[in-house]
Amino acid sequence: MNTAIELLKQTQGTIFVNEDGDETPFELLPPLTNEELRNLEARIPCPIPEDVRELLLFARGFEGVLDRIDFSGVIGGFGFEVAFPYTVDIAADGFGNFWIVGLIQKLRCRRKGWQEK
């Protein structure tokens, strides 16, 4: 059982009310296509874990919170590659704030030093 998927299913249709009293429905975004999933895999430095793969094939994210949460990283715009070379931008608030997932390459130790996998 994928806990994230179960939580998204339970939350679907919930109405959120912001501090101004505006109501916004929680709505799932469509899943990634196989091609979009391959493109995501090609631009990140590590394999996508199976539970995240299942999540992306169920829904790429949702609307109704921070405008949109998108697990596929298509939001873009963070752009601070010097500090975070491999990121997946999952949300932005429209005021220059971003929520990102920072990814790292796995390293393995060899007798003569470190080598990137």
CNS distance restraints for C-alpha pairs under 8 A (distance, minus, plus):
assign (resid   1 and name CA) (resid   6 and name CA) 7.74 0.50 0.50
assign (resid   2 and name CA) (resid   6 and name CA) 6.35 0.50 0.50
assign (resid   2 and name CA) (resid  51 and name CA) 6.43 0.50 0.50
assign (resid   2 and name CA) (resid  54 and name CA) 7.74 0.50 0.50
assign (resid   2 and name CA) (resid  55 and name CA) 7.73 0.50 0.50
assign (resid   3 and name CA) (resid   7 and name CA) 6.13 0.50 0.50
assign (resid   4 and name CA) (resid   8 and name CA) 6.21 0.50 0.50
assign (resid   4 and name CA) (resid  55 and name CA) 7.08 0.50 0.50
assign (resid   5 and name CA) (resid   9 and name CA) 6.18 0.50 0.50
assign (resid   5 and name CA) (resid  55 and name CA) 6.08 0.50 0.50
assign (resid   5 and name CA) (resid  58 and name CA) 7.25 0.50 0.50
assign (resid   6 and name CA) (resid  10 and name CA) 6.28 0.50 0.50
assign (resid   7 and name CA) (resid  11 and name CA) 6.15 0.50 0.50
assign (resid   8 and name CA) (resid  12 and name CA) 6.06 0.50 0.50
assign (resid   8 and name CA) (resid  28 and name CA) 7.69 0.50 0.50
assign (resid  11 and name CA) (resid  26 and name CA) 6.99 0.50 0.50
assign (resid  12 and name CA) (resid  26 and name CA) 5.69 0.50 0.50
assign (resid  12 and name CA) (resid  27 and name CA) 5.83 0.50 0.50
assign (resid  12 and name CA) (resid  28 and name CA) 6.76 0.50 0.50
assign (resid  13 and name CA) (resid  25 and name CA) 5.99 0.50 0.50
assign (resid  13 and name CA) (resid  26 and name CA) 5.36 0.50 0.50
assign (resid  13 and name CA) (resid  27 and name CA) 6.32 0.50 0.50
assign (resid  14 and name CA) (resid  25 and name CA) 5.81 0.50 0.50
assign (resid  14 and name CA) (resid  26 and name CA) 5.32 0.50 0.50
assign (resid  15 and name CA) (resid  23 and name CA) 6.21 0.50 0.50
assign (resid  15 and name CA) (resid  24 and name CA) 5.54 0.50 0.50
assign (resid  15 and name CA) (resid  25 and name CA) 4.35 0.50 0.50
assign (resid  15 and name CA) (resid  26 and name CA) 6.06 0.50 0.50
assign (resid  16 and name CA) (resid  23 and name CA) 5.56 0.50 0.50
assign (resid  16 and name CA) (resid  24 and name CA) 5.17 0.50 0.50
assign (resid  16 and name CA) (resid  25 and name CA) 6.11 0.50 0.50
assign (resid  16 and name CA) (resid  26 and name CA) 7.06 0.50 0.50
assign (resid  16 and name CA) (resid  64 and name CA) 7.03 0.50 0.50
assign (resid  16 and name CA) (resid  65 and name CA) 7.88 0.50 0.50
assign (resid  17 and name CA) (resid  21 and name CA) 5.51 0.50 0.50
assign (resid  17 and name CA) (resid  22 and name CA) 5.43 0.50 0.50
assign (resid  17 and name CA) (resid  23 and name CA) 4.50 0.50 0.50
assign (resid  17 and name CA) (resid  24 and name CA) 6.36 0.50 0.50
assign (resid  18 and name CA) (resid  22 and name CA) 5.50 0.50 0.50
assign (resid  18 and name CA) (resid  23 and name CA) 6.70 0.50 0.50
assign (resid  24 and name CA) (resid  64 and name CA) 5.37 0.50 0.50
assign (resid  25 and name CA) (resid  63 and name CA) 7.66 0.50 0.50
assign (resid  25 and name CA) (resid  64 and name CA) 5.54 0.50 0.50
assign (resid  26 and name CA) (resid  62 and name CA) 6.83 0.50 0.50
assign (resid  26 and name CA) (resid  63 and name CA) 5.69 0.50 0.50
assign (resid  26 and name CA) (resid  64 and name CA) 4.58 0.50 0.50
assign (resid  26 and name CA) (resid  65 and name CA) 7.31 0.50 0.50
assign (resid  27 and name CA) (resid  62 and name CA) 5.47 0.50 0.50
assign (resid  27 and name CA) (resid  63 and name CA) 5.21 0.50 0.50
assign (resid  27 and name CA) (resid  64 and name CA) 6.51 0.50 0.50
assign (resid  28 and name CA) (resid  59 and name CA) 6.28 0.50 0.50
assign (resid  28 and name CA) (resid  60 and name CA) 7.78 0.50 0.50
assign (resid  28 and name CA) (resid  61 and name CA) 6.03 0.50 0.50
assign (resid  28 and name CA) (resid  62 and name CA) 4.23 0.50 0.50
assign (resid  28 and name CA) (resid  63 and name CA) 6.37 0.50 0.50
assign (resid  29 and name CA) (resid  59 and name CA) 5.53 0.50 0.50
assign (resid  29 and name CA) (resid  60 and name CA) 5.63 0.50 0.50
assign (resid  29 and name CA) (resid  61 and name CA) 5.22 0.50 0.50
assign (resid  29 and name CA) (resid  62 and name CA) 5.00 0.50 0.50
assign (resid  29 and name CA) (resid  63 and name CA) 7.00 0.50 0.50
assign (resid  30 and name CA) (resid  58 and name CA) 7.47 0.50 0.50
assign (resid  30 and name CA) (resid  59 and name CA) 5.10 0.50 0.50
assign (resid  30 and name CA) (resid  60 and name CA) 5.89 0.50 0.50
assign (resid  30 and name CA) (resid  61 and name CA) 7.62 0.50 0.50
assign (resid  31 and name CA) (resid  56 and name CA) 5.71 0.50 0.50
assign (resid  31 and name CA) (resid  57 and name CA) 4.88 0.50 0.50
assign (resid  31 and name CA) (resid  58 and name CA) 5.13 0.50 0.50
assign (resid  31 and name CA) (resid  59 and name CA) 3.92 0.50 0.50
assign (resid  31 and name CA) (resid  60 and name CA) 4.72 0.50 0.50
assign (resid  31 and name CA) (resid  61 and name CA) 7.87 0.50 0.50
assign (resid  32 and name CA) (resid  36 and name CA) 5.65 0.50 0.50
assign (resid  32 and name CA) (resid  37 and name CA) 6.03 0.50 0.50
assign (resid  32 and name CA) (resid  56 and name CA) 5.79 0.50 0.50
assign (resid  32 and name CA) (resid  57 and name CA) 5.60 0.50 0.50
assign (resid  32 and name CA) (resid  58 and name CA) 7.86 0.50 0.50
assign (resid  32 and name CA) (resid  59 and name CA) 6.94 0.50 0.50
assign (resid  32 and name CA) (resid  60 and name CA) 5.73 0.50 0.50
assign (resid  32 and name CA) (resid  72 and name CA) 7.63 0.50 0.50
assign (resid  33 and name CA) (resid  37 and name CA) 6.22 0.50 0.50
assign (resid  33 and name CA) (resid  57 and name CA) 7.36 0.50 0.50
assign (resid  34 and name CA) (resid  38 and name CA) 6.21 0.50 0.50
assign (resid  35 and name CA) (resid  39 and name CA) 6.20 0.50 0.50
assign (resid  36 and name CA) (resid  40 and name CA) 6.19 0.50 0.50
assign (resid  37 and name CA) (resid  41 and name CA) 6.21 0.50 0.50
assign (resid  37 and name CA) (resid  56 and name CA) 7.82 0.50 0.50
assign (resid  38 and name CA) (resid  42 and name CA) 6.16 0.50 0.50
assign (resid  39 and name CA) (resid  43 and name CA) 6.54 0.50 0.50
assign (resid  40 and name CA) (resid  44 and name CA) 6.55 0.50 0.50
assign (resid  40 and name CA) (resid  72 and name CA) 7.08 0.50 0.50
assign (resid  40 and name CA) (resid  73 and name CA) 7.95 0.50 0.50
assign (resid  41 and name CA) (resid  45 and name CA) 7.98 0.50 0.50
assign (resid  41 and name CA) (resid  46 and name CA) 7.75 0.50 0.50
assign (resid  41 and name CA) (resid  47 and name CA) 6.82 0.50 0.50
assign (resid  41 and name CA) (resid  48 and name CA) 6.88 0.50 0.50
assign (resid  44 and name CA) (resid  86 and name CA) 6.37 0.50 0.50
assign (resid  44 and name CA) (resid  87 and name CA) 7.74 0.50 0.50
assign (resid  44 and name CA) (resid 103 and name CA) 7.44 0.50 0.50
assign (resid  45 and name CA) (resid  86 and name CA) 7.03 0.50 0.50
assign (resid  45 and name CA) (resid 103 and name CA) 7.06 0.50 0.50
assign (resid  45 and name CA) (resid 104 and name CA) 6.46 0.50 0.50
assign (resid  45 and name CA) (resid 105 and name CA) 5.21 0.50 0.50
assign (resid  46 and name CA) (resid 103 and name CA) 7.40 0.50 0.50
assign (resid  46 and name CA) (resid 104 and name CA) 7.04 0.50 0.50
assign (resid  46 and name CA) (resid 105 and name CA) 5.86 0.50 0.50
assign (resid  46 and name CA) (resid 106 and name CA) 7.13 0.50 0.50
assign (resid  48 and name CA) (resid  52 and name CA) 6.45 0.50 0.50
assign (resid  48 and name CA) (resid  53 and name CA) 6.19 0.50 0.50
assign (resid  49 and name CA) (resid  53 and name CA) 6.20 0.50 0.50
assign (resid  50 and name CA) (resid  54 and name CA) 6.20 0.50 0.50
assign (resid  51 and name CA) (resid  55 and name CA) 6.25 0.50 0.50
assign (resid  52 and name CA) (resid  56 and name CA) 6.15 0.50 0.50
assign (resid  53 and name CA) (resid  57 and name CA) 6.23 0.50 0.50
assign (resid  54 and name CA) (resid  58 and name CA) 6.22 0.50 0.50
assign (resid  55 and name CA) (resid  59 and name CA) 6.07 0.50 0.50
assign (resid  55 and name CA) (resid  60 and name CA) 7.28 0.50 0.50
assign (resid  56 and name CA) (resid  60 and name CA) 4.92 0.50 0.50
assign (resid  56 and name CA) (resid  61 and name CA) 7.75 0.50 0.50
assign (resid  56 and name CA) (resid  71 and name CA) 7.13 0.50 0.50
assign (resid  56 and name CA) (resid  72 and name CA) 7.21 0.50 0.50
assign (resid  60 and name CA) (resid  70 and name CA) 5.73 0.50 0.50
assign (resid  60 and name CA) (resid  71 and name CA) 5.50 0.50 0.50
assign (resid  60 and name CA) (resid  72 and name CA) 5.92 0.50 0.50
assign (resid  61 and name CA) (resid  68 and name CA) 7.48 0.50 0.50
assign (resid  61 and name CA) (resid  69 and name CA) 5.32 0.50 0.50
assign (resid  61 and name CA) (resid  70 and name CA) 4.33 0.50 0.50
assign (resid  61 and name CA) (resid  71 and name CA) 5.44 0.50 0.50
assign (resid  61 and name CA) (resid  72 and name CA) 7.68 0.50 0.50
assign (resid  62 and name CA) (resid  68 and name CA) 5.83 0.50 0.50
assign (resid  62 and name CA) (resid  69 and name CA) 5.37 0.50 0.50
assign (resid  62 and name CA) (resid  70 and name CA) 6.55 0.50 0.50
assign (resid  63 and name CA) (resid  67 and name CA) 5.77 0.50 0.50
assign (resid  63 and name CA) (resid  68 and name CA) 4.32 0.50 0.50
assign (resid  63 and name CA) (resid  69 and name CA) 6.32 0.50 0.50
assign (resid  64 and name CA) (resid  68 and name CA) 6.29 0.50 0.50
assign (resid  65 and name CA) (resid  69 and name CA) 6.98 0.50 0.50
assign (resid  66 and name CA) (resid  91 and name CA) 7.14 0.50 0.50
assign (resid  66 and name CA) (resid  92 and name CA) 6.99 0.50 0.50
assign (resid  66 and name CA) (resid  93 and name CA) 5.62 0.50 0.50
assign (resid  67 and name CA) (resid  93 and name CA) 7.06 0.50 0.50
assign (resid  68 and name CA) (resid  91 and name CA) 6.41 0.50 0.50
assign (resid  68 and name CA) (resid  92 and name CA) 7.75 0.50 0.50
assign (resid  69 and name CA) (resid  90 and name CA) 5.59 0.50 0.50
assign (resid  69 and name CA) (resid  91 and name CA) 4.97 0.50 0.50
assign (resid  70 and name CA) (resid  74 and name CA) 7.10 0.50 0.50
assign (resid  70 and name CA) (resid  75 and name CA) 6.93 0.50 0.50
assign (resid  70 and name CA) (resid  89 and name CA) 7.82 0.50 0.50
assign (resid  70 and name CA) (resid  90 and name CA) 4.83 0.50 0.50
assign (resid  70 and name CA) (resid  91 and name CA) 6.34 0.50 0.50
assign (resid  71 and name CA) (resid  88 and name CA) 7.61 0.50 0.50
assign (resid  71 and name CA) (resid  89 and name CA) 7.67 0.50 0.50
assign (resid  71 and name CA) (resid  90 and name CA) 5.17 0.50 0.50
assign (resid  72 and name CA) (resid  88 and name CA) 7.07 0.50 0.50
assign (resid  72 and name CA) (resid  89 and name CA) 7.86 0.50 0.50
assign (resid  72 and name CA) (resid  90 and name CA) 6.96 0.50 0.50
assign (resid  73 and name CA) (resid  87 and name CA) 7.99 0.50 0.50
assign (resid  73 and name CA) (resid  88 and name CA) 4.52 0.50 0.50
assign (resid  73 and name CA) (resid  89 and name CA) 4.62 0.50 0.50
assign (resid  73 and name CA) (resid  90 and name CA) 5.35 0.50 0.50
assign (resid  74 and name CA) (resid  88 and name CA) 7.93 0.50 0.50
assign (resid  74 and name CA) (resid  89 and name CA) 7.05 0.50 0.50
assign (resid  74 and name CA) (resid  90 and name CA) 7.71 0.50 0.50
assign (resid  75 and name CA) (resid  89 and name CA) 5.98 0.50 0.50
assign (resid  75 and name CA) (resid  90 and name CA) 6.51 0.50 0.50
assign (resid  75 and name CA) (resid  91 and name CA) 6.74 0.50 0.50
assign (resid  75 and name CA) (resid  92 and name CA) 7.53 0.50 0.50
assign (resid  76 and name CA) (resid  88 and name CA) 7.80 0.50 0.50
assign (resid  76 and name CA) (resid  89 and name CA) 5.64 0.50 0.50
assign (resid  77 and name CA) (resid  89 and name CA) 7.71 0.50 0.50
assign (resid  78 and name CA) (resid  89 and name CA) 6.82 0.50 0.50
assign (resid  78 and name CA) (resid  98 and name CA) 6.34 0.50 0.50
assign (resid  78 and name CA) (resid 100 and name CA) 7.98 0.50 0.50
assign (resid  80 and name CA) (resid  84 and name CA) 6.03 0.50 0.50
assign (resid  80 and name CA) (resid  85 and name CA) 7.43 0.50 0.50
assign (resid  81 and name CA) (resid  85 and name CA) 4.17 0.50 0.50
assign (resid  81 and name CA) (resid  86 and name CA) 7.15 0.50 0.50
assign (resid  84 and name CA) (resid 102 and name CA) 6.50 0.50 0.50
assign (resid  86 and name CA) (resid 102 and name CA) 6.01 0.50 0.50
assign (resid  86 and name CA) (resid 103 and name CA) 5.29 0.50 0.50
assign (resid  86 and name CA) (resid 104 and name CA) 6.69 0.50 0.50
assign (resid  87 and name CA) (resid 100 and name CA) 6.16 0.50 0.50
assign (resid  87 and name CA) (resid 101 and name CA) 5.47 0.50 0.50
assign (resid  87 and name CA) (resid 102 and name CA) 4.56 0.50 0.50
assign (resid  87 and name CA) (resid 103 and name CA) 5.77 0.50 0.50
assign (resid  88 and name CA) (resid 100 and name CA) 5.54 0.50 0.50
assign (resid  88 and name CA) (resid 101 and name CA) 5.13 0.50 0.50
assign (resid  88 and name CA) (resid 102 and name CA) 6.66 0.50 0.50
assign (resid  88 and name CA) (resid 103 and name CA) 7.76 0.50 0.50
assign (resid  89 and name CA) (resid  98 and name CA) 6.95 0.50 0.50
assign (resid  89 and name CA) (resid  99 and name CA) 6.07 0.50 0.50
assign (resid  89 and name CA) (resid 100 and name CA) 4.33 0.50 0.50
assign (resid  89 and name CA) (resid 101 and name CA) 6.42 0.50 0.50
assign (resid  90 and name CA) (resid  98 and name CA) 7.65 0.50 0.50
assign (resid  90 and name CA) (resid  99 and name CA) 5.74 0.50 0.50
assign (resid  90 and name CA) (resid 100 and name CA) 5.54 0.50 0.50
assign (resid  90 and name CA) (resid 101 and name CA) 7.21 0.50 0.50
assign (resid  91 and name CA) (resid  98 and name CA) 5.67 0.50 0.50
assign (resid  91 and name CA) (resid  99 and name CA) 5.03 0.50 0.50
assign (resid  91 and name CA) (resid 100 and name CA) 7.06 0.50 0.50
assign (resid  92 and name CA) (resid  96 and name CA) 7.04 0.50 0.50
assign (resid  92 and name CA) (resid  97 and name CA) 5.65 0.50 0.50
assign (resid  92 and name CA) (resid  98 and name CA) 4.40 0.50 0.50
assign (resid  92 and name CA) (resid  99 and name CA) 6.28 0.50 0.50
assign (resid  93 and name CA) (resid  97 and name CA) 5.79 0.50 0.50
assign (resid  93 and name CA) (resid  98 and name CA) 6.78 0.50 0.50
assign (resid 105 and name CA) (resid 116 and name CA) 6.96 0.50 0.50
assign (resid 105 and name CA) (resid 117 and name CA) 7.24 0.50 0.50
assign (resid 106 and name CA) (resid 116 and name CA) 6.53 0.50 0.50
assign (resid 106 and name CA) (resid 117 and name CA) 6.03 0.50 0.50
assign (resid 107 and name CA) (resid 114 and name CA) 6.61 0.50 0.50
assign (resid 107 and name CA) (resid 115 and name CA) 5.95 0.50 0.50
assign (resid 107 and name CA) (resid 116 and name CA) 4.83 0.50 0.50
assign (resid 107 and name CA) (resid 117 and name CA) 5.77 0.50 0.50
assign (resid 108 and name CA) (resid 114 and name CA) 5.99 0.50 0.50
assign (resid 108 and name CA) (resid 115 and name CA) 5.80 0.50 0.50
assign (resid 108 and name CA) (resid 116 and name CA) 6.54 0.50 0.50
assign (resid 108 and name CA) (resid 117 and name CA) 6.65 0.50 0.50
assign (resid 109 and name CA) (resid 113 and name CA) 6.07 0.50 0.50
assign (resid 109 and name CA) (resid 114 and name CA) 4.84 0.50 0.50
assign (resid 109 and name CA) (resid 115 and name CA) 6.54 0.50 0.50
assign (resid 110 and name CA) (resid 114 and name CA) 5.80 0.50 0.50
assign (resid 110 and name CA) (resid 115 and name CA) 6.90 0.50 0.50
